[in-house]
Amino acid sequence: MSGCFVLSIKIHLYMKTILVPTDLSPLADSALQVAAGLARTYGAEILLVHYIPFSIAHAGTSEDSLAIASYLDEQEAKAESDLQQVAENPLYQDIPVTPVLCRDASGLYKAMTERQADLIVLATHGASGLDEWLFGSNAEHIVRSAHCPVLVVKQAVVPFAPTNAVAAIDVDDALKQHWPPYPFGATGSLKQFVYVSTPSDNCVPEGVHAWMHELAREKGITDYELHIRLARSVQDGILNYAQERQADLIVLYTHGHTGLRHLLQGSVADDVLNHASVPVLIQRINN
């Protein structure tokens, strides 16, 4: 079984900074609406991050250089004005929203992840087909770079207060040593767990239940439900189970893969967030 997933039960009320990347599109505004609702619940501030990429054009003359510089300045001024307008929307006047405009060589993902945040909220259409295999979605890249939980939404869910979350688990003992807290403890506890057994899986149901029982005892998890799902792939099992249970959130934990290893093995988390119809919360485990 590839991919390692666990869900945290500990209530986590400390959420002071929520980062929202935006390309100033209607889709990105969906993430901002969700983040605004969470900011009200937790008393948090929002960092609204917009990235202007460097121009890769090579000027042949000094006149070309001046023209390119003037064009970039105009684009930056317009982006700054548009970003400020979003931040000052009356819908968000009751919460602190700080616009952050980035234009440097570090790229969007570094510009985001080098800023301290307790949660990243982003919206995505996902990726499919050849684009998914070759390029993935922006959400995938952010998830692999982030050091805090990432909430991925496909549309605005307001208010965002999940009460029927489904958490996918794997019997990876390393996860017990790196057990991030569930960030939405104020909206309810997490009780539903699913373990997906594939044809290549060598774990027996008794062993999975015993592992979960030990985890629950160590973490103080009570009144939980564990379902073992048979499926051809882990991602299909998670998605189908969440749909059957009418879940309003899927929670995954991933070690994160980058480079050639990611291309060859893929990531269950990537597949789930690309194809899920409900919000997906992903937390990266570093060990």
N, C-alpha and C positions, 0 to 999 in steps of 0.2 A: 504494500500500500504506500503510494507516494504522497508527500505532503503531510504536514503535522499540524493539527488543529486542536485548540482547547479554548474553553471559555472561562472567564473569571467571574466569580460570584461576589467578591468583596465590594461593598458599596463604596463608591468613590465620589465624594462631594467636592473635591478640590478641582475646580476647572476655572482658571483665571483668564486664559488667553486662547481664543479660537482663531485659527488662521484659515482664510478663505481665498483660494486663488481665483482670479477672474480674468476672462478675456473680454469682459464688458458685453457679453451676449446674454440673451434671455435665459439660456440654459444655466449660465453661471449665476444668474440672479436667483435661480431656484435654490442653489446651495446657500446663498446669502440669507434667504428667508428662513431656511432650516437653522442656520447658525444663529440668526437673530433670536429665534425662539429659545434655543439652548442658552444663549447669553442671558436672556431674561430669567430663565430657571436657575442658573448657577451664579448670576451676578458677574458674568465674564465680560471681557472686552473683545472686540473683533479686529484683527489685522486683515485688511482687504488688499491683497497683493496682485498687482498687475505687472507683467514683464514685457519690456520692449527689447526684442533681440537686436544684437549688433548687426549692422549692415556688413555683408561679406563682399560688397562691390569693391573693385580695385580701380581707383581713379587714375586715368592716364595723364592728366594735366592738373596744374594747380587750380584751374577753373573748375574742373570736374570735382576736385576735393572740396572746394567751397560750395558747390551746388549740392553735393551729397551731405555735407555738414548742415547746410541750411534746411534741407529736406528732413533730416533726422531731428533737428531742433523743432521744426514744425510738428512732426509726428509726436514728439515727446510732449510738447505743449498741449496738443489736442488730447492725448491720452491722459495727461494730468488733470485737465479740465473735466473730462468725462468721468474719471475715477472720483474726483471730488464731488461731482454731481450725484453719483451713486451713493457715496458715503453720507451725503447730506439729505438723502431722501427722507421725507417726513415719517415714513413707515418705521424708520430706525432712530428717531430722535430721542427715544428713551434709553438708548444704549450707546456706549462709546464705540465708534467705528473709526479706525485710523487708516487712511489710505496710504499704501506703500507702493511707490513706483520704482521699478528696478530696470536698469539698463547697463549691464556689464557683461563681461566675458564668461562669468561663472555659470550662466544658464538658469532656466526657470527653476529646476529642481533644487539646485544648491541655494538659489536665492530664497527659496521657501524653507528648506530644511535647516539652514543655518540660523534661522530665527526661532527663538524659544516659543513653543506653543504646547498646550495640553491636548489639543485636538485639531486636526485638519478636516474641514468639510469641503467636499468638492462634488461637482455634478459632471456626469459623463453620459454620452450615448452608448458607451462601450465600443468594442471593436468586433468584427466578425470576418470570417473567410480568410483570404490571403492577407488582408491588412492586419488581422489579429495575429497571425503567425509571424509575419515579418516585422511589424511595427508595434503592435499592441496599442493600448489606449494611453492617454496621458495619465489616467488614474493608476495604471500598472506601474509606470515609472515612479510616480510619487510614492506609492506604497512601498516600493523597494528602496526608496531613499529616506523615508520618514523615520523618525525615532519616537513618534508619539502615535496614538491611535488615528486611523484615517476612516472617516465616515463617507461612503460613496453613495450618492443618491442619483436617481434618474429623473426625478421631478420633485417639486416642492411638496414636502409633507409637513403641514403646519396645523396644530403644533406637533413637533416631533417628540413623542412620548411613548416609546415602544413598551407594550405590555405582553406581547406574545412572541418573544425572541426565540430563535432556534440556534443552538450552538453546536458546531461540529467538533468532535474530539478525536484524538488519536492517542494511542498508548505509548507516548514518548515521555520517558521519565525526566528528560532534560527540561521539559516544560514546567515541571514542578519547581525547578530552581529559578525560573524566570516567569513568574506568574503575575502579569500586569493586571491591575484592577479594572473592573468593568466601569466605564466612565458615566453610565447613565443610571446610577443607583437611585437617584431621586425619583425616577419614573417607575420603579418596580424591580423585583428580583428576577433572576434567571433560573428557570426550572427545567427547561427542555434541552436534552442533549441527544445527539445522533452520532452513531458510529457507523461508517459505511464499510462494508465488507465486500471486497472485489474478488474475482476468481483467483488472483495471485496472492491474496492475503492468507497468511498462515496463522493468524490469531483466532483462537476458539472463543465462542461467546462467553464461556465461563470466565476466561481470562480477562476479557474486556470488562465484564461486570465487576470482577474482583479489583481491577485497576481503578475503575470509577469509584468503587466503594472506599478504597483507600484514599483516593483524592478527596472525596467528600468528607471523610473523617478528618483529614488534615486541614481542610479549608473551612470547615463548619457549614458545609452545604447540606441542607435538609429538604425533605419533601421533593426530591428531584425525580425526573423521569428519564430513563435511558432507553433509547430505541436503537436496535441494531438493524441496519438496512442493507439488504443485498442488492448490488447494482454492478453494472459493467464498469463503471468508473466512479471515482470518489465524487467528482463534481456533479455528475448526474444524480447520484444518490442524495446529495445535499439539496440540490435544487428541487427534486421531486418531493422529498420529504417536507421541505419548507412550504411548498405549494399545497400539499395535502393538509398540513396543519394550519394553513392560512396565516403563516408567520408574518409579522410586520417588521422583522429585522433578522438578518443572518449574521452571526458572529463567528469570525475565523481568526486563528492565530497562525502566522507563517514565519518560517525562518528567513524567507526571501532568497531569491536566486538572481544572479546577474551574469551577464556575459554569456560565454558559450554554454556553460552548465544550464543556464536558464533556457537557452534556445533548444538544447537537446532534451531536457527533462520537462520543461514547462512548469507551470505552477497552478495548483488547484485553485488557489486564491484568485489568480488572474482570470481563470475560466469562470469562476462563480460570479465575480463582480461584473464581468462582461455580459453575462446572460441572465442574471437575477432581475426580477421585476420589482423587488422590494429593496430597501436600503441594505447595504452591507458594511459592517464594521470590521476592519482588519487591523490587527496589532502584530507588529513584527517582534519576534523573539530573537534576541542576540545572545549567543552562548559560545 
